[in-house]
Each structure stands twice: as structure tokens, then as C-alpha cells.
């Protein structure tokens, strides 16, 4: 299945928000808006790479988990 750039950004942002909530060390330094701006600067291929998906955890599962 093909995903749009907007769908990928929405799911990556959703993942980031979850990470922000779980980040006790405050190592995640971008606000949601800053992260969205950075994601918007990436190509679809780069966004897919940012999901960290592979054969074990496919893109479809990532999208389902964060949509």
C-alpha cells in the first residue's frame, strides 16, 4: 500500500508525541511544531526511512499503530 506524505508525517508526529510523553530524560528537544516542520522538509523516501520499519516491523504496522 502506498501512503501519502501527509499520512507519513501524521504517523511520525504521533510516534514523536508518544515518545515525548515517555521521555523522562528530556532528550527529545524539538517541540511538536519544530518536528513537523522538519518532517515537511523530507521526501517521502526519507520519511519512510525515519519510521525505522523493516521486514520484521513493516511500514503497514507502523502506520496502523500510529494512525
Residue pairs with C-beta under 8 A, 6 or more apart in sequence:
1 60
3 44
3 59
3 63
5 44
5 47
7 63
7 67
8 39
8 44
8 47
8 48
8 51
8 63
9 36
9 39
9 40
9 47
10 66
10 67
11 51
11 62
11 63
11 65
11 66
11 67
12 39
12 47
12 50
12 51
12 66
13 32
13 35
13 36
13 39
14 66
14 67
15 51
15 62
15 65
15 66
16 28
16 30
16 32
16 35
17 32
18 66
19 28
20 28
20 32
30 38
39 47
39 50
42 50
48 59
51 59
51 62
52 62
53 59
53 61
53 62
